[in-house]
Amino acid sequence: MIRAVVTLSVLIAVATLVAWLADRPGQVMVRFGNYEVMAPLLVAAVGAAGLALLAIGAYRVWRFTRRAPREIAAWRAASRRARGYEALTRGLVAVAAGDPREARRQAGRADGLLGEPPLALLLSAQAAQIAGDEAEAERWFTRMLERPETEFLGLRGLLVQASRSGDAEAALDYARRAEALRADATWVQTTVLDLETRLGRWEDAQRTIERQIQDRRIAAPDGQRRRAVILAERARLAAVAGDAEGAGRLAEMAATLALDLAPAVALAAGWLAAAGKARAATKLVERAFAAAPHPDLVAAYVALDPGLDALARVKRITRLAATHPGHVEGEVALAHFALAAGLFGVARTHLEKAMAMAPTARVFRLLAEVEEREHGNGQAARERLMQAAGAAADPAWVCGHCGALAAAWSAACGHCHSFDRLAWRSPSQPVAALEPAPTLAALAGPTPLG
């Protein structure tokens, strides 16, 4: 609307000017050398306007001739970019659809049209990956390291390649380089710690955790838990290597951070007792049992006073069980030591309580022994053993990631290497009865621990 008004206004102005000139008498003379040209004013004005338009047209032709090569080149480049990004789009769709042939074809087109931009490099690498060409994928990911904008993605791709090939050392190196570029990326933090624990680099893993806590990359409670688990693992390995003092110190630090790490608490209690700190060891085990009852704590508690007779042991375990009343581990421990002391009625009472909480195989095995030793009733004992065979599995160290059972606690699952996933619980599937804990069985005498 505005353009129409402006155009109409211009036409009216031109018409008015022409009419004004036509009404004005007079001539215009132009002298050029020996020539003179006389023309009416209106004709001269039209001629001047025509010359102006001709000059403008000539200038436009000159400018077009001068700029045409550059504009044509820019148009061709824009066309190549458009076709290149179209190839990229189709290639990424092919990757998502799992079509390696189409993905590689489009990656080649994009590479030829765009000249290896970041997305073309990534597409080429992913196309090689889904085609199963690991060497080609690694070559493309390595080329991505040459560009700052793709270096991080290249490192992640190489990390995945190294993990698939089982080269954990190389994967850890790539993960650490990625962390140096983007320490705030959650997957980088998780991967570095996971690889360090898989490789048994526990001191490095501890430094990683402490750095993450200091930089506030993980919540303080999570960091404290991970640090405790790593300290407990270092303590376990020190104990295996025969470094009792180092194991004890590390275990005490772990127990201070996480009382539910029963193996670390038991190890720390033994070290404290050996150092003449039996009272501190006793308090530590009692606090740990109150937080998370476990058979290792029962064994450690009895071991703190090895000179007790069978009845005194029952009294001592009664005090420990009272720190967490009504827990199945306390009832089973009381039944076990009461049975060792010949208190069959007391043992049966605690076993009935345990059965109401968790009727696992160990409870029926202990009931079988009560029947055999109290009444000499072999038939009743055999029936209890048959019940044990069909009962729920006894608690064990079970990996929460893969479900594998472990004979003893460790910071990483021996099957899937997951970090801090072992938990003391009954397996979800029935398994063969586990051997009784040798330390507790030996301390209690000839009676097996369920």
Residue pairs with C-beta under 8 A, 6 or more apart in sequence:
18 42
21 41
21 42
21 45
22 42
24 41
25 41
26 40
26 41
27 38
27 39
27 40
27 41
27 44
28 38
28 39
28 40
28 41
28 43
28 44
29 36
29 37
29 38
30 36
30 37
30 39
30 44
31 37
39 47
80 113
80 114
81 113
81 114
83 109
83 113
84 109
84 110
84 113
84 114
84 117
84 120
85 110
85 114
87 106
87 107
87 109
87 110
87 113
88 106
88 110
88 114
88 119
88 120
88 123
90 102
90 106
91 102
91 103
91 105
91 106
91 107
91 109
91 110
91 123
91 127
92 123
92 126
94 100
94 102
94 103
94 106
94 127
95 103
95 123
95 126
95 127
95 130
98 130
100 127
100 130
100 131
100 132
101 131
103 123
103 126
103 127
103 130
103 131
104 124
104 127
104 128
104 131
106 123
106 127
107 120
107 123
107 124
107 127
108 124
110 119
110 120
110 123
110 124
111 120
111 124
114 120
116 143
118 144
118 147
118 149
118 150
118 153
121 140
121 143
121 144
121 147
121 150
121 154
122 144
122 150
122 153
124 140
125 137
125 140
125 141
125 144
125 154
125 157
126 137
128 134
128 136
128 137
128 139
128 140
129 137
129 157
134 161
134 164
134 165
137 157
137 161
138 158
138 161
140 157
141 154
141 157
141 158
141 161
142 154
142 158
143 154
144 150
144 151
144 153
144 154
144 157
145 151
145 154
145 155
145 158
151 181
152 178
152 181
152 182
155 174
155 175
155 177
155 178
155 181
156 174
156 178
158 170
158 174
159 171
159 174
159 175
159 178
159 191
162 168
162 170
162 171
162 174
163 171
168 195
168 198
168 199
169 199
171 191
171 195
172 192
172 195
172 196
172 199
172 201
175 188
175 191
175 192
175 195
176 192
178 185
178 188
178 191
179 185
179 188
179 189
179 192
182 188
183 189
183 215
183 217
184 217
189 212
189 217
189 218
192 208
193 205
193 208
193 209
193 212
193 226
193 419
194 419
196 202
196 204
196 205
196 208
197 205
197 230
197 411
197 412
197 417
197 419
198 412
198 417
202 230
202 233
202 234
202 237
202 411
203 234
205 230
206 227
206 230
206 231
206 234
209 218
209 223
209 226
209 227
209 230
210 223
210 227
212 218
212 223
213 220
213 223
213 224
213 227
218 226
224 257
224 258
225 257
225 258
225 420
226 419
226 420
227 257
228 253
228 254
228 257
228 258
228 261
228 264
229 254
229 258
229 261
229 411
229 419
229 420
230 411
231 250
231 251
231 253
231 254
231 257
231 264
232 250
232 251
232 254
232 258
232 261
232 263
232 264
232 409
232 411
233 410
233 411
233 412
234 250
235 246
235 247
235 248
235 249
235 250
235 251
235 254
235 264
235 267
235 268
236 247
236 263
236 264
236 267
236 409
236 410
236 411
238 246
238 247
238 250
239 247
239 251
239 267
244 271
244 274
245 271
247 267
247 271
248 267
248 268
248 270
248 271
248 272
248 274
248 275
249 271
251 264
251 265
251 267
251 268
251 271
252 268
252 271
252 272
254 261
254 264
254 268
255 261
255 264
255 265
255 268
255 284
255 288
258 264
259 265
259 287
259 288
259 291
259 292
260 288
260 291
260 292
261 409
262 288
262 292
262 294
262 296
262 297
262 409
262 424
263 296
263 408
263 409
265 284
265 285
265 288
265 296
265 297
265 300
266 285
266 296
266 297
266 299
266 300
268 281
268 284
269 281
269 282
269 284
269 285
269 300
269 301
269 304
270 281
270 300
270 303
272 278
272 280
272 281
272 284
273 281
273 303
273 304
278 304
278 305
281 300
281 304
282 301
282 304
285 297
285 300
285 301
285 304
285 320
286 301
286 319
286 320
286 323
287 323
288 294
288 297
289 297
289 298
289 301
289 320
289 321
289 323
289 324
289 330
290 323
290 324
291 324
292 424
293 324
293 327
293 328
293 329
293 330
294 329
294 424
295 329
295 332
295 333
295 437
295 440
295 449
296 437
297 320
298 317
298 320
298 329
298 333
298 440
299 437
299 439
299 440
299 443
301 316
301 317
301 320
302 308
302 313
302 316
302 317
302 337
302 440
302 443
302 444
303 439
303 443
305 316
306 443
308 316
310 337
310 340
310 341
310 342
310 445
311 341
311 343
313 337
313 340
313 341
313 444
314 334
314 337
314 338
314 341
314 343
314 346
317 333
317 334
317 337
318 334
320 330
320 333
321 327
321 330
321 331
321 333
321 334
324 330
326 357
327 357
328 354
328 357
328 358
331 350
331 351
331 353
331 354
331 357
332 350
332 351
332 354
332 362
332 363
332 366
332 450
334 346
334 347
334 350
335 346
335 347
335 348
335 350
335 351
335 354
335 366
335 450
336 347
336 366
336 440
336 444
336 447
336 449
336 450
337 444
338 344
338 346
338 347
338 350
339 347
339 366
339 369
339 370
339 373
339 447
340 444
340 445
340 446
340 447
342 373
344 370
344 373
344 374
347 366
347 370
348 367
348 370
348 374
351 363
351 366
351 367
351 370
354 363
355 363
355 367
358 392
358 395
358 426
359 391
359 392
360 391
360 392
360 393
360 394
360 395
360 426
361 388
361 389
361 391
361 392
361 393
361 394
361 433
361 450
362 388
362 394
362 433
362 449
362 450
363 388
363 391
363 450
364 384
364 385
364 387
364 388
364 391
365 384
365 385
365 388
365 433
365 448
365 450
366 450
367 384
368 380
368 381
368 382
368 384
368 385
368 388
369 381
369 447
369 448
371 377
371 380
371 381
371 384
372 378
372 381
388 433
392 426
392 430
393 426
393 427
393 429
393 430
393 431
393 433
394 426
394 433
394 434
394 450
395 424
395 425
395 426
396 405
396 406
396 424
396 425
396 426
396 427
396 431
396 434
397 405
397 406
397 407
397 408
397 409
397 422
397 423
397 424
398 404
398 405
398 406
398 422
398 423
398 424
398 425
398 426
398 427
399 405
399 406
399 413
399 415
399 416
399 418
399 421
399 422
400 418
400 421
400 422
400 423
401 413
401 416
401 418
401 421
402 413
402 415
402 416
402 418
403 427
403 428
403 429
404 413
404 414
404 415
404 416
405 427
405 431
405 434
406 413
406 414
406 422
407 434
409 422
410 422
411 419
411 420
412 418
412 419
412 420
413 421
413 422
436 448
436 449
436 450
437 449
440 449
441 447
441 448
441 449
